[in-house]
Amino acid sequence: MRVTPGRIAAAIAALLLLAASGCASLFPRQHALELSHALLWQATPPGTGSGEVLLLGSIHAGNEALELSPSLEAWWRTTSTLVVEVDVAELSDAETGAAILRRGTLLTSTLPEHVSPETWQALVDFSRAHDMDPLAFAHARPWMAAMLVEQINLEDAGMSNEFGVEAALIARARREGRPVESLETIDEQFEAFARLPDAVQEQYLVDALSPDAPAAMLDFAALWKRGDAAALEAQLASDARPEMKPFYDALFLQRNRRMAEQLAQRVHDGRARFVVVGAGHVVGEGSLPALLSEAGWSVERIDAPPPQQPPILTP
């Protein structure tokens, strides 16, 4: 069989789908997200006539089906539009495959040529421990291989993307007829990874291959569930070692600036938006709440139900 770029991208996409599918329980536990534990901010832009933003820090995968507590439900009903990083429910296989081909696929070389022998051997050992063919990773760029390993780590931790906050709220928005907007495209997300130097991409892969990675995912999820912004900030800061500074600059700080600009442009239509982004985007210096505040928005973390008012009707 002739190996073409399309076949390579399709193989990586299939591997990503297999890794992301996990083993979600048919009868998951329910988790009611309490307002007191939610990483939720209210952001009001300067001037008049602009729409308000509720900003929720999330986790992209979980092991419990999400429900909103009554107080958080009340805040949800003050908004009319859901905003997420990328509306993955609307992504077609063709769109995802094209992004993988452009950003995540090695067309004229193979992964062992871009990482050390030790890193490749660690990936081989990881693959065999999970009953996978290591050659499935051969044409993945280091960052894409790391992302695939992270998806498998999620399964090892008993977590699934199916139970991520965004997945739950996107499904709910669809049921309610609420518009869903994306702050970026899948290609833009992948480009942030693809522009990283090979050495940084390899370190990302090395970190993902750590035996401690699944436990670290569970620890992060536990901090999020408690709404402990300070502890989450401290954990992210400890992960941002000097050699990984380009990673955190590209994946958090630069994207935060672009997402803040997107929100500033969209609020002029007067709609109230419920914005959901990963928890790493809402804590610390350069976070979305911090950037909006610097731009003159009124930003405060919410710890009480909204004033009594009629719910906003979605279009």
VEXDREN-2710 file (C-alpha; in Angstrom, 1 decimal):
% VEXDREN-2710
k/r/px/py/pz
1/MET/0.0/0.0/0.0
2/ARG/1.4/3.4/-1.0
3/VAL/1.9/5.7/2.0
4/THR/0.5/9.1/1.3
5/PRO/0.2/12.3/3.5
6/GLY/-3.6/11.7/3.6
7/ARG/-3.1/8.1/4.9
8/ILE/-0.7/9.3/7.5
9/ALA/-3.0/12.0/8.8
10/ALA/-6.0/9.6/8.7
11/ALA/-4.0/7.1/10.8
12/ILE/-3.1/9.7/13.4
13/ALA/-6.7/10.9/13.5
14/ALA/-7.9/7.3/14.0
15/LEU/-5.4/6.9/16.8
16/LEU/-6.5/10.1/18.4
17/LEU/-10.1/9.1/18.2
18/LEU/-9.3/5.7/19.7
19/ALA/-7.4/7.3/22.6
20/ALA/-10.1/9.9/23.2
21/SER/-12.9/7.4/23.3
22/GLY/-11.8/5.9/26.6
23/CYS/-14.1/3.6/28.6
24/ALA/-16.7/6.0/29.9
25/SER/-19.1/4.3/32.3
26/LEU/-22.7/3.8/31.1
27/PHE/-23.9/4.9/34.5
28/PRO/-21.4/7.6/35.7
29/ARG/-21.6/9.3/39.1
30/GLN/-23.2/12.7/39.1
31/HIS/-21.2/15.8/40.1
32/ALA/-23.2/18.9/41.0
33/LEU/-20.8/21.8/40.5
34/GLU/-21.4/24.2/43.5
35/LEU/-21.1/27.9/43.1
36/SER/-18.8/28.1/46.1
37/HIS/-16.4/25.7/44.4
38/ALA/-16.7/27.1/40.8
39/LEU/-13.9/29.0/39.2
40/LEU/-16.5/31.6/38.0
41/TRP/-16.0/35.3/37.3
42/GLN/-18.3/38.0/36.2
43/ALA/-16.8/40.4/33.7
44/THR/-18.5/43.6/32.6
45/PRO/-16.9/45.6/29.8
46/PRO/-16.5/49.4/30.1
47/GLY/-19.1/51.6/28.6
48/THR/-22.8/50.9/28.0
49/GLY/-24.7/48.6/25.7
50/SER/-22.1/45.8/25.8
51/GLY/-23.0/42.3/26.9
52/GLU/-21.8/40.8/30.2
53/VAL/-19.5/37.8/30.4
54/LEU/-19.5/35.0/32.9
55/LEU/-16.2/33.2/32.7
56/LEU/-15.9/29.6/34.0
57/GLY/-12.7/27.7/34.4
58/SER/-13.1/24.1/33.5
59/ILE/-11.5/20.7/33.1
60/HIS/-11.7/19.1/29.7
61/ALA/-12.2/15.6/31.0
62/GLY/-13.7/14.0/34.1
63/ASN/-15.0/10.9/35.7
64/GLU/-18.5/12.2/36.7
65/ALA/-21.4/13.6/34.7
66/LEU/-21.7/17.3/35.4
67/GLU/-24.7/19.0/36.8
68/LEU/-25.1/22.7/37.8
69/SER/-26.1/23.4/41.3
70/PRO/-29.2/25.6/41.7
71/SER/-27.1/28.7/42.4
72/LEU/-24.9/28.1/39.4
73/GLU/-27.9/27.2/37.3
74/ALA/-29.3/30.7/38.2
75/TRP/-26.2/32.3/36.7
76/TRP/-26.4/30.1/33.6
77/ARG/-29.9/31.4/33.0
78/THR/-28.8/35.1/33.0
79/THR/-26.9/34.4/29.8
80/SER/-28.0/33.6/26.3
81/THR/-24.9/32.3/24.5
82/LEU/-22.4/29.6/25.3
83/VAL/-18.7/30.3/24.3
84/VAL/-16.0/27.6/24.4
85/GLU/-12.5/27.3/23.2
86/VAL/-13.5/25.1/20.2
87/ASP/-16.9/23.6/19.6
88/VAL/-15.7/20.1/19.1
89/ALA/-19.2/18.8/18.5
90/GLU/-19.3/20.8/15.2
91/LEU/-15.9/19.5/13.9
92/SER/-16.1/17.3/10.9
93/ASP/-13.7/14.4/10.3
94/ALA/-12.4/16.3/7.3
95/GLU/-11.7/19.4/9.2
96/THR/-9.9/17.5/12.0
97/GLY/-7.9/15.5/9.5
98/ALA/-6.8/18.5/7.6
99/ALA/-5.6/20.2/10.8
100/ILE/-3.7/17.1/11.8
101/LEU/-2.1/16.9/8.4
102/ARG/-1.0/20.6/8.5
103/ARG/0.2/20.8/12.1
104/GLY/0.7/17.3/13.6
105/THR/2.1/15.1/10.9
106/LEU/5.6/14.3/9.8
107/LEU/5.6/13.9/6.1
108/THR/9.2/13.5/5.2
109/SER/10.7/12.2/8.4
110/THR/9.7/10.0/11.4
111/LEU/9.3/10.7/15.1
112/PRO/12.6/8.9/16.1
113/GLU/14.4/11.5/14.0
114/HIS/13.0/14.3/16.2
115/VAL/13.4/12.9/19.7
116/SER/16.2/11.2/21.6
117/PRO/16.6/7.4/21.5
118/GLU/15.6/7.4/25.2
119/THR/12.4/9.2/24.5
120/TRP/11.5/7.0/21.6
121/GLN/12.2/3.9/23.7
122/ALA/10.0/5.3/26.5
123/LEU/7.2/5.7/23.9
124/VAL/7.8/2.2/22.6
125/ASP/7.5/0.8/26.1
126/PHE/4.4/2.9/26.8
127/SER/2.8/1.6/23.6
128/ARG/3.5/-2.0/24.3
129/ALA/2.2/-1.6/27.9
130/HIS/-1.1/-0.5/26.4
131/ASP/-1.2/-3.2/23.7
132/MET/-0.5/-0.7/20.9
133/ASP/1.9/-0.8/18.0
134/PRO/4.6/1.8/18.5
135/LEU/4.7/2.5/14.8
136/ALA/1.3/4.1/15.1
137/PHE/3.2/7.1/16.5
138/ALA/5.9/7.1/13.8
139/HIS/4.6/10.0/11.7
140/ALA/3.2/12.1/14.6
141/ARG/5.1/15.2/15.5
142/PRO/6.3/15.1/19.1
143/TRP/3.5/17.4/20.4
144/MET/0.9/15.2/18.7
145/ALA/2.4/12.1/20.1
146/ALA/2.3/13.7/23.6
147/MET/-1.4/14.6/23.1
148/LEU/-2.2/11.0/22.1
149/VAL/-0.3/9.8/25.2
150/GLU/-2.3/12.2/27.4
151/GLN/-5.5/10.9/26.0
152/ILE/-4.4/7.3/27.0
153/ASN/-3.4/8.7/30.4
154/LEU/-6.9/10.0/30.9
155/GLU/-8.3/6.5/30.4
156/ASP/-5.7/5.1/32.8
157/ALA/-6.9/7.7/35.3
158/GLY/-10.6/6.6/34.8
159/MET/-11.4/9.9/33.1
160/SER/-13.1/10.7/29.7
161/ASN/-13.5/13.7/27.5
162/GLU/-17.2/12.8/27.4
163/PHE/-17.5/14.0/31.0
164/GLY/-15.6/17.3/30.4
165/VAL/-17.3/20.5/31.4
166/GLU/-17.4/21.8/27.8
167/ALA/-19.0/18.6/26.5
168/ALA/-21.7/18.7/29.1
169/LEU/-22.5/22.4/28.5
170/ILE/-22.3/22.1/24.7
171/ALA/-24.9/19.3/24.8
172/ARG/-27.1/21.3/27.1
173/ALA/-26.9/24.4/25.0
174/ARG/-27.9/22.4/21.9
175/ARG/-30.9/21.0/23.8
176/GLU/-31.9/24.5/24.8
177/GLY/-31.4/26.0/21.4
178/ARG/-28.7/28.3/22.8
179/PRO/-26.1/29.5/20.3
180/VAL/-22.6/28.1/20.8
181/GLU/-19.5/30.1/19.7
182/SER/-15.9/29.2/19.5
183/LEU/-13.0/31.5/20.5
184/GLU/-10.6/29.7/18.2
185/THR/-10.4/27.0/15.5
186/ILE/-8.9/23.6/15.9
187/ASP/-6.2/24.6/13.4
188/GLU/-5.3/27.6/15.6
189/GLN/-5.0/25.4/18.6
190/PHE/-2.8/22.9/16.8
191/GLU/-0.7/25.7/15.4
192/ALA/0.2/26.8/18.9
193/PHE/1.7/23.4/19.6
194/ALA/3.3/23.0/16.1
195/ARG/5.2/26.3/16.4
196/LEU/7.0/25.0/19.5
197/PRO/10.7/24.1/19.1
198/ASP/11.4/20.4/18.8
199/ALA/13.1/20.3/22.2
200/VAL/10.0/21.8/23.9
201/GLN/7.7/19.4/22.1
202/GLU/9.9/16.5/23.2
203/GLN/9.9/17.6/26.8
204/TYR/6.0/17.7/26.5
205/LEU/6.1/14.1/25.4
206/VAL/8.6/13.1/28.1
207/ASP/6.3/14.7/30.7
208/ALA/3.2/12.9/29.2
209/LEU/5.1/9.5/29.4
210/SER/5.9/9.9/33.1
211/PRO/4.3/7.1/35.2
212/ASP/3.0/9.8/37.5
213/ALA/1.0/11.6/34.7
214/PRO/-2.4/9.9/35.4
215/ALA/-2.2/10.7/39.1
216/ALA/-1.3/14.3/38.3
217/MET/-4.4/14.6/36.1
218/LEU/-6.5/13.3/39.0
219/ASP/-4.8/15.8/41.4
220/PHE/-5.5/18.7/39.1
221/ALA/-9.2/17.6/38.7
222/ALA/-9.5/17.5/42.5
223/LEU/-8.1/21.0/42.9
224/TRP/-10.6/22.2/40.2
225/LYS/-13.5/20.5/42.0
226/ARG/-12.6/22.4/45.2
227/GLY/-12.3/25.6/43.3
228/ASP/-8.9/26.2/44.7
229/ALA/-7.5/28.8/42.3
230/ALA/-4.4/29.5/44.4
231/ALA/-3.4/25.8/44.4
232/LEU/-4.1/25.5/40.7
233/GLU/-1.9/28.5/40.0
234/ALA/0.8/27.0/42.2
235/GLN/0.7/23.7/40.3
236/LEU/0.8/25.4/36.9
237/ALA/3.7/27.5/38.1
238/SER/5.6/24.5/39.3
239/ASP/5.1/22.8/35.9
240/ALA/6.3/25.9/34.0
241/ARG/10.0/25.0/34.4
242/PRO/12.5/27.2/32.5
243/GLU/12.8/24.6/29.7
244/MET/9.0/24.6/29.3
245/LYS/8.5/28.4/29.4
246/PRO/7.9/28.5/25.6
247/PHE/5.2/25.9/26.1
248/TYR/3.3/27.9/28.7
249/ASP/3.8/31.2/26.9
250/ALA/2.3/29.7/23.7
251/LEU/-0.4/27.6/25.2
252/PHE/-1.6/29.9/27.9
253/LEU/-0.4/33.5/27.8
254/GLN/-0.5/34.1/24.0
255/ARG/-3.8/32.3/23.6
256/ASN/-5.2/34.2/26.6
257/ARG/-4.5/37.5/24.9
258/ARG/-6.2/36.3/21.7
259/MET/-9.2/35.1/23.6
260/ALA/-9.5/38.3/25.5
261/GLU/-9.4/40.2/22.2
262/GLN/-12.1/38.0/20.8
263/LEU/-14.4/38.6/23.8
264/ALA/-13.8/42.4/23.6
265/GLN/-15.0/42.3/20.0
266/ARG/-18.0/40.2/20.5
267/VAL/-19.7/41.9/23.5
268/HIS/-20.7/44.9/21.4
269/ASP/-23.8/42.9/20.2
270/GLY/-25.2/43.2/23.8
271/ARG/-25.5/39.4/24.3
272/ALA/-24.7/38.0/27.8
273/ARG/-22.3/35.1/27.3
274/PHE/-21.3/32.1/29.4
275/VAL/-17.7/31.5/28.5
276/VAL/-16.0/28.2/29.4
277/VAL/-12.2/27.7/29.1
278/GLY/-9.7/25.4/30.7
279/ALA/-8.9/26.2/34.3
280/GLY/-5.3/27.1/33.3
281/HIS/-6.6/30.1/31.5
282/VAL/-8.3/31.7/34.5
283/VAL/-5.6/31.6/37.2
284/GLY/-2.4/33.5/37.7
285/GLU/-0.7/36.4/35.9
286/GLY/-1.8/36.8/32.3
287/SER/-5.0/34.9/32.9
288/LEU/-8.2/35.9/31.2
289/PRO/-9.7/37.6/34.3
290/ALA/-6.4/39.5/34.8
291/LEU/-6.2/40.6/31.1
292/LEU/-9.9/41.8/31.1
293/SER/-9.3/43.7/34.3
294/GLU/-6.2/45.4/32.8
295/ALA/-8.3/46.3/29.7
296/GLY/-10.8/48.3/32.0
297/TRP/-13.4/45.6/32.5
298/SER/-15.0/45.2/35.9
299/VAL/-14.0/41.7/37.0
300/GLU/-14.9/39.8/40.2
301/ARG/-15.1/36.2/41.3
302/ILE/-18.7/35.2/42.0
303/ASP/-19.6/33.6/45.3
304/ALA/-23.3/34.4/45.6
305/PRO/-26.4/33.7/43.4
306/PRO/-27.4/36.5/41.0
307/PRO/-30.0/39.1/42.0
308/GLN/-33.6/37.9/41.2
309/GLN/-34.4/38.7/37.6
310/PRO/-36.4/37.0/34.8
311/PRO/-34.3/34.5/32.9
312/ILE/-32.9/35.6/29.5
313/LEU/-34.7/33.8/26.7
314/THR/-32.3/32.2/24.2
315/PRO/-32.9/32.9/20.5
END
